[in-house]
Amino acid sequence: MRKLLSVFKENESGIVAKIYSEDDNLSRKILAMGITKGVSVTVVKKSLLGDPINVNVRGYSLSLRKYEAAAILMEVLK
């Protein structure tokens, strides 16, 4: 099953399937943060309103804005 990283719940994990955005700068920013196709991402914590989202990727902690996470399509791990 695939869904956007922005709708993941806490402690949910997945593999990055695709990064898509009409804004090339946003896509480059996400890639520069180490979020590339095939990488495992786990949501550690979400704020009450869902912005920002704290994730664990490549062994480090990263905070993403909701609009950044909405550009990342994930394959859900069970």
MIDOSE-1310 file (N, C-alpha, C; in nm, 2 decimals, decimal comma, always signed):
residues 78
mrkl	+0,09/-0,12/+0,00/+0,00/+0,00/+0,00/+0,09/+0,12/+0,00; +0,05/+0,22/-0,07/+0,13/+0,35/-0,08/+0,05/+0,46/-0,03; +0,11/+0,55/+0,04/+0,05/+0,68/+0,09/+0,16/+0,78/+0,11; +0,12/+0,90/+0,13/+0,21/+1,02/+0,15/+0,27/+1,01/+0,29
lsvf	+0,39/+1,05/+0,30/+0,45/+1,06/+0,43/+0,38/+1,15/+0,53; +0,32/+1,25/+0,48/+0,24/+1,35/+0,56/+0,13/+1,29/+0,64; +0,07/+1,18/+0,59/-0,04/+1,11/+0,66/+0,00/+0,99/+0,75; +0,13/+0,96/+0,75/+0,17/+0,86/+0,84/+0,15/+0,89/+0,99
kene	+0,13/+0,79/+1,07/+0,11/+0,81/+1,21/+0,24/+0,79/+1,28; +0,25/+0,82/+1,41/+0,37/+0,80/+1,48/+0,41/+0,65/+1,48; +0,54/+0,62/+1,48/+0,60/+0,49/+1,48/+0,56/+0,41/+1,35; +0,51/+0,47/+1,25/+0,48/+0,40/+1,12/+0,61/+0,42/+1,03
sgiv	+0,64/+0,31/+0,96/+0,76/+0,31/+0,87/+0,72/+0,28/+0,73; +0,81/+0,32/+0,64/+0,79/+0,29/+0,50/+0,92/+0,31/+0,42; +0,91/+0,28/+0,30/+1,02/+0,30/+0,20/+0,98/+0,40/+0,10; +1,07/+0,50/+0,07/+1,04/+0,60/-0,02/+1,02/+0,54/-0,16
akiy	+0,90/+0,56/-0,22/+0,87/+0,51/-0,35/+0,90/+0,62/-0,46; +0,86/+0,74/-0,42/+0,87/+0,85/-0,52/+0,87/+0,99/-0,45; +0,95/+1,08/-0,50/+0,95/+1,22/-0,46/+0,89/+1,30/-0,58; +0,78/+1,37/-0,55/+0,73/+1,45/-0,66/+0,68/+1,58/-0,61
sedd	+0,71/+1,68/-0,69/+0,67/+1,82/-0,65/+0,68/+1,90/-0,78; +0,59/+1,99/-0,80/+0,60/+2,09/-0,91/+0,72/+2,18/-0,89; +0,76/+2,20/-0,77/+0,87/+2,29/-0,73/+1,00/+2,21/-0,73; +1,08/+2,24/-0,83/+1,21/+2,17/-0,84/+1,30/+2,20/-0,72
nlsr	+1,29/+2,31/-0,66/+1,37/+2,35/-0,55/+1,33/+2,26/-0,43; +1,21/+2,23/-0,41/+1,16/+2,15/-0,30/+1,21/+2,00/-0,32; +1,21/+1,95/-0,44/+1,26/+1,82/-0,47/+1,40/+1,81/-0,44; +1,48/+1,91/-0,48/+1,63/+1,91/-0,46/+1,65/+1,92/-0,31
kila	+1,58/+2,00/-0,24/+1,59/+2,01/-0,09/+1,57/+1,88/-0,02; +1,47/+1,81/-0,06/+1,44/+1,68/+0,00/+1,55/+1,58/-0,03; +1,60/+1,58/-0,15/+1,71/+1,49/-0,19/+1,83/+1,52/-0,11; +1,86/+1,65/-0,09/+1,98/+1,70/-0,02/+1,97/+1,66/+0,13
mgit	+1,85/+1,64/+0,18/+1,83/+1,59/+0,32/+1,86/+1,44/+0,34; +1,88/+1,37/+0,22/+1,91/+1,23/+0,23/+1,79/+1,14/+0,21; +1,68/+1,20/+0,17/+1,56/+1,12/+0,14/+1,55/+1,10/+0,00; +1,59/+0,97/-0,04/+1,60/+0,93/-0,18/+1,51/+0,80/-0,20
kgvs	+1,49/+0,77/-0,32/+1,41/+0,65/-0,35/+1,47/+0,53/-0,29; +1,40/+0,44/-0,22/+1,45/+0,32/-0,16/+1,49/+0,33/-0,02; +1,49/+0,45/+0,04/+1,54/+0,47/+0,18/+1,42/+0,45/+0,27; +1,46/+0,39/+0,39/+1,36/+0,36/+0,49/+1,34/+0,49/+0,58
vtvv	+1,21/+0,52/+0,61/+1,18/+0,64/+0,69/+1,08/+0,60/+0,80; +1,11/+0,64/+0,92/+1,01/+0,61/+1,03/+0,97/+0,74/+1,09; +0,84/+0,76/+1,11/+0,79/+0,88/+1,18/+0,81/+0,86/+1,33; +0,88/+0,95/+1,39/+0,91/+0,94/+1,53/+0,80/+1,01/+1,61
kksl	+0,77/+1,13/+1,57/+0,67/+1,22/+1,64/+0,61/+1,32/+1,55; +0,48/+1,35/+1,57/+0,42/+1,45/+1,50/+0,36/+1,55/+1,60; +0,36/+1,68/+1,57/+0,31/+1,78/+1,66/+0,15/+1,77/+1,65; +0,09/+1,84/+1,74/-0,06/+1,83/+1,74/-0,13/+1,86/+1,61
lgdp	-0,08/+1,96/+1,54/-0,14/+2,00/+1,41/-0,07/+1,93/+1,30; +0,02/+1,84/+1,32/+0,09/+1,77/+1,22/+0,20/+1,84/+1,15; +0,25/+1,95/+1,20/+0,35/+2,03/+1,14/+0,44/+2,09/+1,25; +0,56/+2,05/+1,27/+0,64/+1,96/+1,18/+0,63/+1,81/+1,22
invn	+0,69/+1,73/+1,13/+0,69/+1,59/+1,15/+0,84/+1,55/+1,17; +0,87/+1,48/+1,28/+1,00/+1,43/+1,31/+1,01/+1,29/+1,26; +1,12/+1,27/+1,18/+1,14/+1,13/+1,12/+1,28/+1,09/+1,15; +1,30/+0,96/+1,14/+1,43/+0,90/+1,14/+1,46/+0,85/+1,00
vrgy	+1,57/+0,89/+0,95/+1,61/+0,85/+0,81/+1,77/+0,84/+0,81; +1,81/+0,73/+0,76/+1,96/+0,70/+0,75/+2,03/+0,72/+0,88; +1,96/+0,68/+0,99/+2,03/+0,68/+1,12/+2,03/+0,82/+1,19; +1,96/+0,92/+1,14/+1,96/+1,05/+1,20/+1,82/+1,10/+1,21
slsl	+1,80/+1,20/+1,30/+1,66/+1,26/+1,32/+1,65/+1,38/+1,23; +1,53/+1,40/+1,17/+1,51/+1,51/+1,08/+1,37/+1,56/+1,10; +1,35/+1,69/+1,09/+1,22/+1,75/+1,10/+1,18/+1,80/+0,96; +1,06/+1,76/+0,92/+1,00/+1,80/+0,80/+0,88/+1,88/+0,82
rkye	+0,86/+1,98/+0,73/+0,73/+2,05/+0,73/+0,63/+1,97/+0,66; +0,50/+1,99/+0,69/+0,40/+1,91/+0,64/+0,40/+1,91/+0,48; +0,42/+2,03/+0,42/+0,42/+2,04/+0,28/+0,54/+1,96/+0,22; +0,65/+1,95/+0,29/+0,76/+1,87/+0,24/+0,73/+1,72/+0,25
aaai	+0,67/+1,68/+0,35/+0,63/+1,54/+0,37/+0,52/+1,50/+0,27; +0,44/+1,60/+0,23/+0,33/+1,57/+0,13/+0,39/+1,55/-0,01; +0,52/+1,57/-0,03/+0,58/+1,55/-0,16/+0,65/+1,41/-0,17; +0,64/+1,33/-0,06/+0,71/+1,21/-0,06/+0,61/+1,09/-0,05
lmev	+0,60/+1,01/-0,16/+0,51/+0,90/-0,16/+0,59/+0,78/-0,11; +0,53/+0,71/-0,01/+0,59/+0,60/+0,06/+0,52/+0,46/+0,04; +0,60/+0,36/+0,04/+0,55/+0,22/+0,04/+0,54/+0,18/+0,18; +0,43/+0,15/+0,24/+0,41/+0,12/+0,38/+0,47/-0,01/+0,41
lk	+0,55/-0,02/+0,53/+0,60/-0,15/+0,58/+0,50/-0,20/+0,68; +0,48/-0,33/+0,69/+0,39/-0,38/+0,79/+0,47/-0,45/+0,89
